[in-house]
Structures are given as structure tokens and as C-alpha cells.
Amino acid sequence: MMDYHTHHPGSYGGFLCSVQRSDWDRVAEASGMIPCFGVHPWHAAEAPVTQIAYDLDEYLCRFPQAQVGETGLDATPRYRDSLNQQEVLLQVHLGAAFRHDRLAQLHGAGAWARLLELLRQRDRCGTLPRVLLHAWNGSHELAREFLSLGALFSVGVRELSHPKAAERYARIPADRLFAESDDAPESFPRAIGMLTMLRGDIGTH
């Protein structure tokens, strides 16, 4: 089983996500990992959008195994002032993921409903790429809507430790729900164990 969302190379392999443009070369060179190129919504306010768009196309052409991310929206109090810039940058990432047929790794803290709305718009236009919702902690009702768009989900120890974890994750199909370590690579074995205990069927994929 591989790590479906991490920021650190590890022995399990998996999707190694960048946070800023300056991470891309390091991510590309990591052995045994699937590189993901993107700019996190936390850094959207200072991101040069036009340059990011150009560079993202270039890197996805250079690295055919690479995916897109981390990108998304963050509407928590610290970052909500940059939501307009976040949406512009998100559309750049989603557009590149669609054109190159890559998976986009999405962050959605405090903004799952808005993220769903934007993905629906792309679905109606026929320009929705494959997406994975990292650190998923939304309701079953929202999960069902994202599932209808083909979304995958990843969760780590933080999400699986929540009192509502069983309610949130019990009804997501096993082939759409995966373990992640995010920024704590040492937590991945525990995340696998917790998810397997919760579901019983996760360890088979």
C-alpha cells in the first residue's frame, strides 16, 4: 500500500506533493515517489500565476509520470482573505491536470462546498480532471456528491482520530479511500492500521 498524499519521500512510495514552486525540482528527483507539482493555497497570495501556469505545463510534459498538487482552497480564518487568488490558481492547476490527463491532489479546509461547486462547473463543461481530496473531513452528504464526480479520498491519523471518523468513512467505497501521511511520514503505518480497523477492507488495495 502506498502513501496517497505526503510531502516527504518514504519507503512506502506514493504521491510526493510540492507546496511551493521552489519544491518542484526536489520532488521530481525523489527516488521511488510519484512527483506532484503545484502551489498550495496557503501560498496563493504571492504566487506568480502566469509563470506557474507556464511552468506547470512544462514540468508535466517533462515528467509523464507526474501528477498535479498540492492545490485547492483554504477558507480557514488565516487564509480566507486570499480566496480569490486561490481560486485563480486552482483553475490553473485543474486546467493543466485536465489537459495532461493527470490526477489533481486537492486541499479543501473550510471550503469543501465551494470546491464542489467549482468541480461541478468543470464537469458540466467537460473539463474536469481526476481528483483526490486530501485530508477529507467532510460530511457523508458532501462525500456522496464528490463520489458522483469520480473523486478519490485520502485520510491520515488526524482525520481518523476524529470522533466522527466511522461516520465519515464507513460508506466511502474501499477503492476510493486511501491512507496518507501528509506532513508526518512516520504516521503512515498507524494510518493504515486505523483505516483497516475502521473498514476492514482497506488493506486489499
The 8 nearest C-alpha neighbors of each residue, nearest first, counted from 0:
[[1, 204, 2, 11, 202, 191, 203, 178],
 [2, 0, 13, 11, 12, 3, 178, 14],
 [1, 3, 13, 179, 4, 178, 12, 11],
 [2, 4, 179, 14, 13, 1, 178, 177],
 [5, 3, 179, 14, 181, 2, 180, 15],
 [4, 6, 181, 15, 180, 7, 16, 182],
 [5, 7, 16, 15, 182, 181, 17, 8],
 [8, 6, 5, 9, 184, 15, 182, 183],
 [9, 7, 29, 15, 32, 6, 12, 10],
 [10, 8, 11, 12, 7, 184, 32, 13],
 [9, 11, 12, 8, 31, 1, 13, 32],
 [12, 10, 1, 9, 2, 13, 0, 31],
 [13, 11, 32, 1, 10, 31, 9, 2],
 [14, 12, 2, 1, 32, 3, 33, 15],
 [13, 15, 33, 4, 3, 34, 32, 16],
 [14, 16, 34, 5, 6, 35, 33, 32],
 [17, 15, 35, 6, 69, 68, 5, 14],
 [16, 18, 22, 36, 37, 19, 69, 35],
 [17, 19, 39, 38, 69, 37, 22, 16],
 [18, 20, 38, 21, 22, 17, 39, 37],
 [21, 19, 22, 23, 38, 37, 18, 17],
 [20, 22, 19, 23, 24, 25, 18, 17],
 [23, 21, 20, 25, 17, 19, 24, 26],
 [22, 24, 26, 25, 21, 20, 36, 27],
 [23, 25, 27, 26, 22, 28, 21, 20],
 [26, 24, 28, 22, 23, 27, 29, 21],
 [25, 27, 23, 24, 29, 34, 28, 22],
 [28, 26, 24, 34, 25, 29, 23, 62],
 [27, 29, 25, 26, 24, 30, 34, 23],
 [30, 28, 26, 27, 32, 25, 8, 31],
 [29, 31, 32, 28, 8, 27, 12, 33],
 [30, 32, 12, 29, 33, 13, 8, 10],
 [33, 31, 12, 13, 30, 29, 15, 34],
 [32, 34, 14, 13, 15, 65, 35, 64],
 [35, 33, 65, 15, 27, 26, 32, 14],
 [36, 34, 66, 16, 67, 68, 65, 15],
 [37, 35, 67, 68, 17, 23, 66, 16],
 [36, 38, 68, 69, 67, 17, 70, 18],
 [37, 39, 19, 18, 70, 69, 20, 40],
 [38, 40, 70, 18, 69, 41, 42, 19],
 [41, 39, 43, 42, 85, 72, 71, 70],
 [40, 42, 39, 43, 78, 73, 44, 85],
 [43, 41, 40, 44, 39, 45, 46, 38],
 [42, 44, 40, 46, 85, 45, 41, 84],
 [45, 43, 42, 46, 81, 84, 85, 41],
 [46, 44, 43, 42, 47, 48, 84, 41],
 [45, 47, 43, 48, 44, 42, 51, 38],
 [48, 46, 50, 49, 51, 45, 43, 44],
 [47, 49, 51, 50, 46, 52, 88, 91],
 [50, 48, 52, 51, 47, 53, 54, 91],
 [49, 51, 53, 52, 48, 47, 54, 55],
 [52, 50, 48, 54, 49, 53, 55, 47],
 [53, 51, 49, 55, 50, 54, 91, 48],
 [54, 52, 50, 51, 56, 55, 49, 57],
 [55, 53, 57, 51, 56, 52, 50, 58],
 [54, 56, 58, 52, 57, 53, 51, 59],
 [57, 55, 59, 54, 53, 58, 60, 95],
 [56, 58, 54, 60, 55, 59, 61, 53],
 [59, 57, 61, 55, 60, 56, 62, 54],
 [58, 60, 62, 56, 61, 57, 63, 55],
 [61, 59, 57, 58, 62, 63, 56, 99],
 [62, 60, 58, 59, 63, 57, 56, 65],
 [61, 63, 59, 65, 64, 60, 58, 27],
 [62, 64, 65, 60, 59, 61, 66, 58],
 [63, 65, 62, 33, 66, 34, 59, 101],
 [66, 64, 34, 62, 63, 35, 33, 59],
 [65, 67, 35, 101, 102, 34, 103, 36],
 [68, 66, 103, 35, 36, 37, 102, 96],
 [69, 67, 37, 104, 70, 36, 35, 103],
 [68, 70, 37, 104, 39, 16, 17, 38],
 [69, 71, 39, 68, 105, 38, 40, 37],
 [72, 70, 106, 105, 89, 107, 40, 39],
 [71, 73, 107, 40, 106, 85, 110, 74],
 [72, 74, 108, 107, 75, 110, 109, 78],
 [75, 73, 79, 109, 110, 78, 108, 76],
 [74, 76, 109, 77, 78, 73, 79, 108],
 [77, 75, 79, 78, 74, 80, 73, 109],
 [76, 78, 75, 79, 80, 74, 73, 41],
 [79, 77, 80, 76, 75, 81, 74, 73],
 [78, 80, 74, 82, 81, 76, 75, 77],
 [81, 79, 78, 82, 77, 83, 76, 74],
 [80, 82, 79, 84, 83, 44, 78, 85],
 [83, 81, 85, 79, 84, 80, 86, 74],
 [84, 82, 86, 85, 81, 87, 80, 79],
 [83, 85, 87, 81, 82, 86, 43, 44],
 [86, 84, 82, 88, 43, 83, 40, 87],
 [85, 87, 89, 83, 88, 84, 82, 90],
 [88, 86, 84, 90, 89, 85, 83, 91],
 [87, 89, 91, 85, 86, 90, 84, 48],
 [90, 88, 86, 92, 91, 87, 71, 85],
 [89, 91, 93, 87, 92, 88, 94, 86],
 [92, 90, 88, 94, 89, 93, 52, 95],
 [93, 91, 89, 95, 90, 94, 96, 88],
 [94, 92, 96, 90, 95, 91, 97, 89],
 [93, 95, 97, 91, 92, 96, 90, 98],
 [94, 96, 98, 92, 97, 93, 99, 91],
 [97, 95, 101, 93, 99, 94, 100, 98],
 [96, 98, 128, 100, 94, 95, 99, 93],
 [99, 97, 95, 96, 100, 94, 101, 128],
 [98, 100, 96, 97, 101, 95, 59, 60],
 [101, 99, 97, 96, 98, 128, 102, 129],
 [102, 100, 96, 66, 99, 103, 97, 67],
 [101, 103, 129, 130, 66, 67, 96, 104],
 [104, 102, 67, 130, 68, 96, 105, 131],
 [105, 103, 68, 131, 69, 130, 67, 132],
 [104, 106, 71, 132, 70, 133, 131, 69],
 [107, 105, 71, 133, 72, 70, 108, 132],
 [108, 106, 72, 110, 111, 73, 71, 109],
 [109, 107, 73, 110, 74, 106, 75, 111],
 [108, 110, 74, 75, 73, 107, 111, 72],
 [109, 111, 107, 108, 113, 74, 112, 73],
 [112, 110, 114, 107, 113, 115, 109, 108],
 [111, 113, 115, 114, 110, 116, 141, 109],
 [114, 112, 116, 115, 110, 111, 117, 72],
 [113, 115, 111, 117, 116, 112, 110, 118],
 [116, 114, 112, 118, 113, 117, 111, 119],
 [115, 117, 113, 119, 114, 118, 120, 112],
 [118, 116, 120, 114, 119, 115, 113, 121],
 [117, 119, 121, 115, 120, 116, 122, 114],
 [120, 118, 122, 116, 121, 117, 115, 123],
 [121, 119, 117, 123, 118, 122, 116, 124],
 [122, 120, 127, 126, 124, 118, 119, 123],
 [121, 123, 119, 127, 125, 124, 120, 126],
 [122, 124, 120, 121, 125, 119, 126, 127],
 [125, 123, 121, 122, 126, 120, 127, 119],
 [124, 126, 122, 123, 127, 121, 120, 128],
 [127, 125, 121, 124, 122, 97, 128, 94],
 [126, 128, 121, 122, 125, 97, 118, 129],
 [129, 127, 97, 96, 130, 126, 93, 102],
 [128, 130, 102, 103, 101, 150, 127, 149],
 [131, 129, 103, 150, 102, 104, 128, 151],
 [130, 132, 151, 104, 152, 150, 105, 133],
 [133, 131, 152, 105, 135, 151, 104, 153],
 [132, 134, 153, 135, 106, 105, 152, 131],
 [135, 133, 154, 153, 136, 155, 158, 132],
 [134, 136, 133, 132, 154, 137, 152, 153],
 [137, 135, 134, 158, 138, 167, 154, 164],
 [138, 136, 135, 141, 142, 139, 167, 111],
 [137, 139, 141, 140, 167, 142, 136, 166],
 [138, 140, 142, 141, 167, 143, 137, 166],
 [141, 139, 143, 138, 142, 144, 137, 145],
 [142, 140, 144, 138, 143, 139, 137, 145],
 [143, 141, 139, 145, 144, 140, 146, 138],
 [142, 144, 146, 140, 141, 145, 139, 147],
 [145, 143, 141, 147, 146, 142, 140, 148],
 [146, 144, 142, 148, 147, 143, 150, 141],
 [147, 145, 143, 149, 150, 148, 144, 142],
 [146, 148, 144, 145, 149, 143, 150, 142],
 [149, 147, 145, 146, 150, 144, 122, 119],
 [148, 150, 146, 147, 145, 151, 129, 130],
 [151, 149, 146, 130, 145, 131, 148, 152],
 [150, 152, 131, 175, 132, 176, 130, 149],
 [153, 151, 132, 176, 131, 133, 175, 135],
 [152, 154, 177, 133, 178, 176, 134, 179],
 [155, 153, 134, 178, 179, 135, 158, 133],
 [156, 154, 179, 190, 157, 158, 180, 178],
 [155, 157, 159, 190, 158, 160, 186, 189],
 [158, 156, 160, 155, 159, 161, 154, 134],
 [157, 159, 160, 161, 155, 156, 154, 136],
 [158, 160, 156, 164, 161, 157, 155, 193],
 [161, 159, 157, 158, 156, 162, 164, 163],
 [160, 162, 164, 163, 159, 158, 157, 165],
 [163, 161, 164, 160, 165, 159, 166, 158],
 [164, 162, 166, 161, 165, 167, 160, 159],
 [163, 165, 167, 161, 159, 166, 162, 168],
 [166, 164, 169, 168, 167, 163, 197, 162],
 [165, 167, 163, 164, 168, 169, 139, 170],
 [168, 166, 164, 165, 139, 163, 138, 169],
 [167, 169, 165, 171, 170, 166, 164, 139],
 [170, 168, 165, 166, 171, 167, 198, 197],
 [171, 169, 168, 172, 167, 139, 166, 173],
 [170, 172, 168, 169, 173, 176, 175, 142],
 [173, 171, 175, 174, 170, 176, 169, 168],
 [172, 174, 175, 176, 201, 171, 200, 177],
 [173, 175, 172, 176, 204, 201, 177, 151],
 [174, 176, 151, 173, 172, 152, 177, 171],
 [177, 175, 152, 173, 153, 174, 151, 171],
 [178, 176, 153, 152, 3, 154, 179, 175],
 [179, 177, 154, 153, 191, 155, 190, 3],
 [178, 180, 155, 2, 4, 3, 154, 181],
 [179, 181, 187, 184, 183, 5, 155, 186],
 [180, 182, 5, 4, 183, 179, 6, 184],
 [181, 183, 6, 5, 180, 184, 7, 4],
 [184, 182, 180, 185, 186, 181, 187, 5],
 [185, 183, 180, 186, 187, 182, 7, 9],
 [184, 186, 183, 187, 188, 180, 189, 9],
 [187, 185, 184, 189, 183, 180, 188, 190],
 [186, 188, 180, 190, 189, 185, 184, 179],
 [189, 187, 191, 190, 186, 192, 185, 180],
 [190, 188, 192, 187, 191, 186, 193, 156],
 [189, 191, 187, 156, 193, 155, 192, 188],
 [192, 190, 188, 194, 189, 193, 178, 195],
 [193, 191, 189, 195, 190, 194, 196, 188],
 [194, 192, 196, 190, 195, 191, 189, 197],
 [193, 195, 197, 191, 196, 192, 198, 190],
 [194, 196, 199, 192, 198, 201, 197, 193],
 [197, 195, 193, 194, 199, 198, 192, 191],
 [196, 198, 194, 195, 193, 199, 165, 169],
 [197, 199, 195, 200, 196, 194, 201, 169],
 [198, 200, 195, 196, 201, 197, 202, 194],
 [201, 199, 198, 202, 203, 173, 195, 204],
 [202, 200, 195, 203, 173, 199, 198, 204],
 [201, 203, 204, 200, 195, 199, 0, 191],
 [202, 204, 201, 200, 0, 173, 199, 174],
 [203, 202, 201, 0, 174, 173, 200, 177]]
